[in-house]
Amino acid sequence: MARRSGLAAGAALLSGLALVGLAAPWIATGRPWVSRVDGHLRFPAFASAPSPLRPAPPPSGRVLVRAPVPHDPYRIDLDGVLEPPSTRHWLGTDGLGRDLAARLVHGTRVSLTVGLLSALLALVVGIPLGAVAGYTGGVADAAVSRAVETVLCFPTLLLLLAILGAAPAWLRSLPDPLQIALVLGATGWVPVTRFLRGEFLRLRTSDAISAARASGAGHVRIVVRHLLPAALAPVLVTAAFTVAGAIALEAALSFLGLGVRPPVPTWGGLLTEAHTHVGRAWWLALFPGAALFAALLACSLLGEGLRDRLDPRAGGRRR
């Protein structure tokens, strides 16, 4: 029961964060949801999303329904610099007078997008490599194993810094979130490959696979129909932890100034801004740190729950 509650709690928390990220342009915006202009109802918040180059203009007409966080994440207010949390700014403001709650909501979208895209890329790269290495063995297995060992020789953060420093022009031309996701996916495939290779090595000599071969099944059918479904449990668990690791690494890169460039808000970028005002504005570190902790906790609970639910051996060892 405890394991099921952990899985449900992790899924619910991660789903809630994802929902906030998807709805960020409408949750946190200076445009009202409903206003009355010249006797007609208008819905400014749903017309277009704010951007660094086009902050939301002041609302026109009579405001009927405001957004839950009625502030633009990019609007600078030098008269409201470093305001503590209040009824006007629920989580306070930063060093440029921007509303922290609005920037935190929009940062959820960017940080989760980077985490999920990098995990998806890790699966796309890691599953074929692990399947080929574990099923065919021989030269293919040796080549994939040496590639995995090569990547593992370097600390992950140091390897990411090297890749970003030597990034080609086509990579630098991509949007920052996509660029960071691709770089994180370049190292995130390693655990997926290792786990899938190990599962294929264990399962390929089982009685079920021998029976499939005896019935005339080809290699593709054996891999897709028999081996891959049986080996996906640890891969899905690894993917959940990969999302958590990617979110943490994106925050670290943003903190070092190599992540998503400001003024686009991310959790790591917000923590970088908080570092500038240590001792003066406690809210700048507390709330982004709490959001980052919540996301990592959700992924960890989801991964642990999936492992206990899908892998009976892991559950038995824990008991």
HUPE-V472468 format. One record per residue. N is the residue number from 1. SS is DSSP state (h for helix, s for strand, l for the rest). PSI is psi in radians with two decimals (* if undefined). NEAR is the number of other C-alpha atoms within 8 Angstrom. Layout:
n->(N N)
ss->(SS SS)
psi->(PSI PSI)
near->(NEAR NEAR)
//
This chain:
n->(1 2 3 4 5 6 7 8 9 10 11 12 13 14 15 16 17 18 19 20 21 22 23 24 25 26 27 28 29 30 31 32 33 34 35 36 37 38 39 40 41 42 43 44 45 46 47 48 49 50 51 52 53 54 55 56 57 58 59 60 61 62 63 64 65 66 67 68 69 70 71 72 73 74 75 76 77 78 79 80 81 82 83 84 85 86 87 88 89 90 91 92 93 94 95 96 97 98 99 100 101 102 103 104 105 106 107 108 109 110 111 112 113 114 115 116 117 118 119 120 121 122 123 124 125 126 127 128 129 130 131 132 133 134 135 136 137 138 139 140 141 142 143 144 145 146 147 148 149 150 151 152 153 154 155 156 157 158 159 160 161 162 163 164 165 166 167 168 169 170 171 172 173 174 175 176 177 178 179 180 181 182 183 184 185 186 187 188 189 190 191 192 193 194 195 196 197 198 199 200 201 202 203 204 205 206 207 208 209 210 211 212 213 214 215 216 217 218 219 220 221 222 223 224 225 226 227 228 229 230 231 232 233 234 235 236 237 238 239 240 241 242 243 244 245 246 247 248 249 250 251 252 253 254 255 256 257 258 259 260 261 262 263 264 265 266 267 268 269 270 271 272 273 274 275 276 277 278 279 280 281 282 283 284 285 286 287 288 289 290 291 292 293 294 295 296 297 298 299 300 301 302 303 304 305 306 307 308 309 310 311 312 313 314 315 316 317 318 319)
ss->(l h h h h h h h h h h h h h h h h h h h h h l h h h h s l l l l l s s s s l l s s s l h h h l l l l s l l s l l l l l l l s s s s l l l s l l l l l l l l h h h l l l l l l l l l l l l s l l l l l s h h h h h h h h h h h h h h h h h h h h h h h h h h h h h h h h h h h h h l h h h h h h h h h h h h h h h l l l h h h h h h h h h h l l l h h h h l l l h h h h h h h h h h h h h h h h h h h h h h h h h h h h l l l h h h h h h h h l l l l h h h h h h h h h h h h h h h h h h h h h h h h h h h h h h h h h h h h h l l l l l l l l l l l h h h h h h h h h h l l l l l l h h h h h h h h h h h h h h h h h h h h h h h h h h h h l h h h h h h h l)
psi->(-0.70 -0.68 -0.71 -0.69 -0.63 -0.74 -0.79 -0.70 -0.76 -0.76 -0.72 -0.74 -0.76 -0.67 -0.68 -0.76 -0.72 -0.68 -0.72 -0.74 -0.76 -0.67 0.19 -0.74 -0.35 -0.36 -0.77 1.72 2.57 -0.20 2.34 2.68 -0.79 2.31 2.84 2.09 2.08 0.69 0.05 2.51 2.38 2.68 1.25 -0.61 -0.44 0.07 -0.86 2.68 2.63 2.76 2.89 -0.54 -0.24 1.33 2.81 2.29 2.84 2.49 2.45 2.71 -2.87 2.16 2.17 -0.78 2.10 2.86 2.74 -0.69 1.65 0.93 2.52 2.35 -0.25 -0.10 2.16 2.35 1.65 -0.23 -0.19 0.65 2.31 0.76 2.36 2.91 2.38 -3.12 -0.41 -0.77 1.77 -0.69 0.24 -3.01 2.88 -2.89 -0.19 0.17 0.19 2.49 2.16 -0.64 -0.76 -0.73 -0.57 -0.72 -0.80 -0.53 -0.50 -0.72 -0.81 -0.82 -0.75 -0.62 -0.77 -0.79 -0.80 -0.70 -0.71 -0.65 -0.69 -0.74 -0.68 -0.68 -0.73 -0.66 -0.75 -0.62 -0.87 -0.71 -0.78 -0.65 -0.79 -0.79 -0.74 -0.51 -0.77 -0.59 -2.77 -2.38 -0.73 -0.77 -0.76 -0.73 -0.80 -0.71 -0.71 -0.65 -0.73 -0.79 -0.62 -0.79 -0.67 -0.25 -0.40 2.44 2.41 -0.83 -0.69 -0.69 -0.72 -0.72 -0.67 -0.72 -0.75 -0.62 -0.55 0.38 2.36 2.99 -0.65 -0.56 -0.69 -0.40 -0.22 2.75 2.55 -0.82 -0.72 -0.67 -0.81 -0.67 -0.72 -0.71 -0.72 -0.65 -0.40 -0.35 -0.34 -0.25 -0.29 -0.91 -0.60 -0.79 -0.76 -0.80 -0.78 -0.67 -0.79 -0.70 -0.69 -0.69 -0.63 -0.65 -0.38 -0.32 0.19 2.88 -0.63 -0.72 -0.66 -0.69 -0.65 -0.71 -0.74 -0.49 -0.04 0.21 2.43 3.07 -0.77 -0.75 -0.71 -0.76 -0.85 -0.69 -0.55 -0.87 -0.85 -0.82 -0.62 -0.38 -0.01 -0.36 -0.97 -0.46 -0.74 -0.68 -0.79 -0.66 -0.69 -0.76 -0.49 -0.68 -0.80 -0.78 -0.66 -0.68 -0.75 -0.71 -0.64 -0.71 -0.70 -0.74 -0.71 -0.65 -0.59 -0.04 0.24 0.16 -2.51 2.23 2.48 2.74 0.14 2.16 2.36 2.86 -0.73 -0.70 -0.68 -0.64 -0.57 -0.75 -0.63 -0.58 -0.52 -0.43 0.60 2.31 -0.28 -0.54 1.49 -0.51 -0.42 -0.47 -0.60 -0.90 -0.78 -0.64 -0.68 -0.67 -0.75 -0.74 -0.72 -0.72 -0.76 -0.67 -0.72 -0.79 -0.67 -0.78 -0.71 -0.76 -0.78 -0.73 -0.72 -0.69 -0.77 -0.52 -0.68 -0.36 1.69 -0.53 -0.72 -0.73 -0.70 -0.69 -0.65 -0.62 *)
near->(4 5 10 9 8 12 14 9 11 14 12 8 11 11 8 8 10 11 8 12 14 8 8 11 11 11 11 17 18 14 15 16 13 13 15 12 10 5 5 6 8 8 10 11 15 8 6 6 9 12 7 8 4 6 10 10 6 6 8 7 8 7 11 9 8 11 14 6 11 12 11 15 14 11 10 7 9 7 5 10 12 11 11 10 11 9 5 5 13 8 12 15 17 14 9 11 15 16 14 13 12 14 13 13 13 15 13 14 13 12 13 11 9 15 16 9 12 16 15 9 12 16 11 8 9 13 11 9 10 16 14 12 14 14 11 8 10 6 6 10 12 10 8 11 9 8 8 10 8 8 9 8 6 8 7 8 7 8 9 10 9 8 9 9 6 6 8 6 6 6 8 9 6 8 7 9 10 10 11 12 12 11 12 12 14 8 10 14 13 11 9 16 14 10 11 16 14 9 10 15 10 8 9 10 8 8 6 6 13 10 8 10 10 7 6 6 9 7 6 6 9 13 11 9 8 10 13 11 9 7 11 9 12 12 11 10 13 11 13 13 11 11 13 13 10 14 14 10 10 14 14 10 11 15 12 8 8 10 14 12 9 6 6 8 14 16 15 13 15 13 13 11 11 13 8 6 9 8 5 5 11 9 10 15 12 8 9 13 10 8 9 11 8 9 12 12 9 13 15 12 13 16 15 12 12 13 13 11 10 8 11 8 6 9 11 7 6 5 4)
//
